[in-house]
């Protein structure tokens, strides 16, 4: 994309968990709209209780390649969102390199499975510390830079459908994602005077490594009643021929469409809102 041709031209976006999945999709989509990108990911195992493969340095390098292929600049660094000092440093370096910070996509998170009364303290603590405490650290690092820049901006906090409803078998994840709703709504009130908007999105069943179908199937086979809390995707168009059918998962690019809209001026009236990205599943 040529410089100056996108809806977000001249803006800078900070995206966490950017090495793959939703984070990569968000970074690349925002770049395609004209934004330069500050991208971070831990690119390493988070804890023994997180059993799906972690993102790698090569994954983050591929995100860099795709952002640059979209014609934008990118600062990428391997950072754990639980490390506040490291996030503050990358934000400072990004502002020094790009001159401003306008958009934050607080996307990084982890998931594991287990019943509340059976999981280990480490399992509980890891999910809550990454998803909730780590997101707070992202906001703590980024918001002062946005206020100082004086350009207003948009913060998109990636929660989950589990942040809006009960999900048996992963209550620690649901608790962390419900907590992000409180962060979203309180922060929206606190930073509105600076022209900064804050909204949360709530995706459902996105095709990323976090889904871990085998682990889900094991939980549902042990506790079949839990399945009723996870509705299947509704009928929707598939393919260029317009046929319809059931899809087990949505794509990260579909979520990125919503993120790009929230990052831009077309959503200027929204702040403190929870946006379900679920094809209506939460209405079942």
C-alpha positions as CSV (number, residue, x, y, z in Angstrom):
1,X,0.0,0.0,0.0
2,X,1.3,3.4,-0.8
3,X,1.9,5.8,2.0
4,X,-0.9,8.2,2.6
5,X,-3.7,6.0,1.1
6,X,-5.2,4.5,4.3
7,X,-7.9,5.5,6.8
8,X,-5.3,5.3,9.5
9,X,-2.5,7.0,7.7
10,X,0.0,8.8,10.0
11,X,-1.2,6.9,13.1
12,X,0.8,4.5,15.2
13,X,-0.7,1.3,16.8
14,X,0.7,-0.8,19.7
15,X,-0.4,-4.5,19.3
16,X,0.3,-7.1,22.0
17,X,0.5,-10.9,21.2
18,X,1.3,-9.9,17.6
19,X,3.4,-12.9,16.5
20,X,0.4,-14.9,15.2
21,X,-3.3,-15.5,15.3
22,X,-5.5,-12.5,16.1
23,X,-2.5,-10.3,17.1
24,X,-0.9,-10.7,13.7
25,X,-4.2,-10.2,11.9
26,X,-4.8,-6.9,13.8
27,X,-1.2,-5.7,13.1
28,X,-1.4,-6.4,9.4
29,X,-4.9,-5.0,9.0
30,X,-4.0,-1.8,10.8
31,X,-0.9,-1.5,8.7
32,X,-3.0,-2.0,5.5
33,X,-5.0,1.0,6.7
34,X,-1.9,3.1,7.0
35,X,-0.7,2.7,10.6
36,X,2.9,2.1,11.7
37,X,3.1,-0.8,14.2
38,X,4.7,-1.5,17.5
39,X,4.4,-5.2,17.9
40,X,5.3,-7.4,20.9
41,X,4.9,-11.0,21.8
42,X,6.5,-13.2,24.5
43,X,7.6,-15.8,21.8
44,X,8.3,-18.3,24.6
45,X,6.5,-20.8,26.8
46,X,4.4,-18.9,29.5
47,X,3.9,-21.8,32.0
48,X,3.7,-25.6,32.1
49,X,-0.1,-25.4,32.4
50,X,-0.4,-23.7,29.0
51,X,-0.2,-26.8,26.8
52,X,-0.5,-25.5,23.3
53,X,2.7,-24.5,21.4
54,X,3.8,-20.9,22.0
55,X,4.5,-18.3,19.4
56,X,8.1,-18.2,18.2
57,X,10.6,-15.6,17.1
58,X,10.0,-16.8,13.5
59,X,6.3,-16.1,14.0
60,X,7.0,-12.5,15.1
61,X,9.5,-12.1,12.2
62,X,6.7,-13.1,9.8
63,X,4.4,-10.5,11.3
64,X,7.2,-7.9,10.6
65,X,7.5,-9.1,7.0
66,X,3.7,-8.8,6.5
67,X,3.5,-5.3,8.0
68,X,6.4,-4.2,5.8
69,X,4.8,-5.8,2.8
70,X,1.8,-3.5,3.5
71,X,4.1,-0.5,3.2
72,X,4.4,0.4,6.8
73,X,7.1,0.6,9.4
74,X,7.2,-1.7,12.4
75,X,9.1,-2.0,15.7
76,X,8.9,-5.5,17.0
77,X,10.2,-6.9,20.2
78,X,10.0,-10.0,22.3
79,X,8.2,-8.9,25.5
80,X,6.2,-10.6,28.1
81,X,3.1,-8.4,28.9
82,X,3.6,-9.3,32.6
83,X,6.8,-7.2,32.5
84,X,5.7,-3.6,33.0
85,X,9.2,-2.1,32.6
86,X,9.7,-3.9,29.3
87,X,6.4,-2.6,28.0
88,X,7.2,0.9,29.1
89,X,10.5,0.7,27.3
90,X,9.1,-0.5,24.0
91,X,6.4,2.1,24.1
92,X,9.0,4.8,24.7
93,X,11.2,3.4,21.9
94,X,8.2,3.3,19.6
95,X,7.2,6.9,20.3
96,X,10.8,8.0,19.8
97,X,10.9,6.2,16.4
98,X,7.4,7.0,15.1
99,X,6.7,10.3,17.0
100,X,3.3,9.3,18.5
101,X,1.0,6.6,19.8
102,X,-2.7,6.6,18.7
103,X,-4.0,3.0,18.9
104,X,-3.6,0.2,21.4
105,X,-4.8,-3.3,20.7
106,X,-4.4,-5.2,24.0
107,X,-4.7,-8.7,22.5
108,X,-2.2,-11.0,24.3
109,X,-3.7,-13.7,26.4
110,X,-3.6,-17.4,27.3
111,X,-6.1,-20.2,28.0
112,X,-6.2,-23.5,29.8
113,X,-8.9,-25.9,30.9
114,X,-10.0,-27.2,34.2
115,X,-12.7,-27.1,36.9
116,X,-12.5,-24.3,39.5
117,X,-12.2,-26.7,42.4
118,X,-9.6,-28.9,40.7
119,X,-7.1,-26.6,39.0
120,X,-3.8,-25.8,40.6
121,X,-2.9,-22.4,42.0
122,X,-0.3,-22.1,39.2
123,X,-2.9,-22.7,36.5
124,X,-5.3,-20.1,38.0
125,X,-2.5,-17.6,38.6
126,X,-1.0,-17.9,35.1
127,X,-4.2,-17.2,33.2
128,X,-5.2,-14.3,35.5
129,X,-1.7,-12.8,35.6
130,X,-1.3,-12.8,31.8
131,X,-4.8,-11.9,30.7
132,X,-5.9,-9.4,33.4
133,X,-2.8,-8.2,35.1
134,X,-0.8,-8.2,31.9
135,X,-3.4,-6.2,30.1
136,X,-3.4,-3.7,32.9
137,X,0.4,-3.4,32.5
138,X,-0.1,-2.8,28.8
139,X,-2.5,0.0,29.6
140,X,-0.2,1.4,32.3
141,X,2.6,1.5,29.8
142,X,0.6,3.0,26.8
143,X,-2.0,5.4,28.2
144,X,0.5,8.0,29.5
145,X,2.2,8.1,26.1
146,X,-1.1,8.6,24.4
147,X,-2.1,11.4,26.7
148,X,1.3,13.1,26.3
149,X,1.0,12.9,22.5
150,X,-2.3,14.8,22.7
151,X,-3.9,13.2,19.7
152,X,-6.7,11.3,21.4
153,X,-6.9,7.8,20.1
154,X,-8.6,4.4,20.4
155,X,-7.9,1.5,22.8
156,X,-9.3,-1.9,21.8
157,X,-9.2,-4.5,24.6
158,X,-9.6,-8.0,23.4
159,X,-11.8,-9.9,25.8
160,X,-13.8,-12.9,24.8
161,X,-17.4,-14.2,24.7
162,X,-16.2,-15.7,28.0
163,X,-16.1,-12.2,29.3
164,X,-19.9,-11.8,28.8
165,X,-21.2,-15.3,29.9
166,X,-20.6,-18.3,32.0
167,X,-18.1,-20.9,30.5
168,X,-17.7,-24.0,32.6
169,X,-14.3,-25.7,32.4
170,X,-12.3,-22.5,32.1
171,X,-13.6,-20.2,34.8
172,X,-10.1,-18.6,35.4
173,X,-10.2,-17.5,31.8
174,X,-13.7,-16.2,32.1
175,X,-12.8,-14.4,35.3
176,X,-9.9,-12.7,33.6
177,X,-12.0,-11.7,30.6
178,X,-14.8,-10.4,32.7
179,X,-12.2,-8.3,34.5
180,X,-11.2,-6.8,31.2
181,X,-14.8,-5.4,30.8
182,X,-14.3,-3.6,34.1
183,X,-11.0,-2.2,32.9
184,X,-12.5,-1.1,29.7
185,X,-15.5,0.7,31.2
186,X,-13.5,2.4,34.0
187,X,-10.7,3.5,31.6
188,X,-13.2,4.9,29.1
189,X,-14.5,7.2,31.9
190,X,-11.0,8.2,33.0
191,X,-9.5,9.0,29.6
192,X,-12.5,10.4,27.8
193,X,-11.4,14.0,28.6
194,X,-8.2,13.3,26.5
195,X,-10.2,12.3,23.5
196,X,-9.2,8.6,24.0
197,X,-11.9,6.0,23.4
198,X,-11.8,2.5,25.0
199,X,-13.9,-0.4,23.9
200,X,-13.7,-4.2,24.4
201,X,-14.3,-6.8,21.8
202,X,-15.6,-10.3,22.6
203,X,-14.7,-12.9,19.9
204,X,-16.1,-16.4,19.9
205,X,-14.4,-19.5,18.6
206,X,-11.6,-18.0,16.5
207,X,-9.3,-20.3,14.6
208,X,-6.0,-19.9,16.5
209,X,-3.7,-22.2,18.4
210,X,-5.4,-21.2,21.6
211,X,-8.6,-23.1,20.7
212,X,-6.8,-26.4,21.3
213,X,-9.6,-28.7,20.0
214,X,-8.3,-31.8,21.6
215,X,-8.3,-30.3,25.1
216,X,-11.8,-28.9,24.5
217,X,-13.0,-32.3,23.4
218,X,-11.5,-34.0,26.4
219,X,-13.4,-31.6,28.7
220,X,-16.6,-32.1,26.9
221,X,-16.3,-35.9,26.9
222,X,-15.8,-35.9,30.7
223,X,-18.5,-33.3,31.4
224,X,-21.0,-33.4,28.5
225,X,-23.4,-31.0,30.1
226,X,-20.7,-28.2,29.6
227,X,-21.2,-28.4,25.9
228,X,-24.5,-26.6,26.1
229,X,-22.7,-23.4,27.2
230,X,-20.7,-23.4,23.9
231,X,-23.2,-22.9,21.0
232,X,-22.2,-23.8,17.5
233,X,-21.7,-21.1,14.9
234,X,-24.9,-20.3,13.0
235,X,-25.4,-20.7,9.3
236,X,-23.5,-18.2,7.2
237,X,-22.2,-17.8,3.7
238,X,-19.2,-20.0,2.8
239,X,-17.2,-19.6,-0.4
240,X,-17.6,-17.5,-3.5
241,X,-20.6,-19.7,-4.7
242,X,-22.8,-18.3,-1.9
243,X,-23.6,-21.7,-0.4
244,X,-24.3,-21.8,3.2
245,X,-23.3,-24.1,6.0
246,X,-21.9,-24.5,9.5
247,X,-18.4,-23.2,10.3
248,X,-16.7,-24.4,13.6
249,X,-14.6,-21.3,13.9
250,X,-14.3,-17.7,12.7
251,X,-11.0,-16.4,11.2
252,X,-8.7,-13.8,12.8
253,X,-9.2,-11.6,9.8
254,X,-12.9,-11.3,10.6
255,X,-12.0,-10.0,14.0
256,X,-9.4,-7.7,12.5
257,X,-12.2,-6.0,10.5
258,X,-13.9,-5.0,13.7
259,X,-10.6,-3.9,15.3
260,X,-9.8,-1.7,12.3
261,X,-13.2,-0.1,12.5
262,X,-12.8,0.6,16.2
263,X,-9.4,2.1,15.6
264,X,-10.7,4.5,13.0
265,X,-12.9,7.6,13.0
266,X,-16.0,5.7,11.8
267,X,-16.5,4.5,15.4
268,X,-15.9,7.9,17.0
269,X,-19.1,7.8,19.0
270,X,-18.3,4.6,20.8
271,X,-16.5,4.3,24.1
272,X,-17.1,2.0,27.0
273,X,-18.8,-0.5,24.7
274,X,-18.6,-4.3,24.6
275,X,-18.7,-5.5,21.0
276,X,-19.6,-9.2,20.5
277,X,-17.8,-10.6,17.5
278,X,-19.7,-13.9,17.3
279,X,-22.2,-14.0,14.4
280,X,-24.9,-13.8,17.0
281,X,-24.0,-16.9,19.0
282,X,-24.4,-15.2,22.4
283,X,-28.1,-14.6,21.7
284,X,-28.8,-18.4,21.7
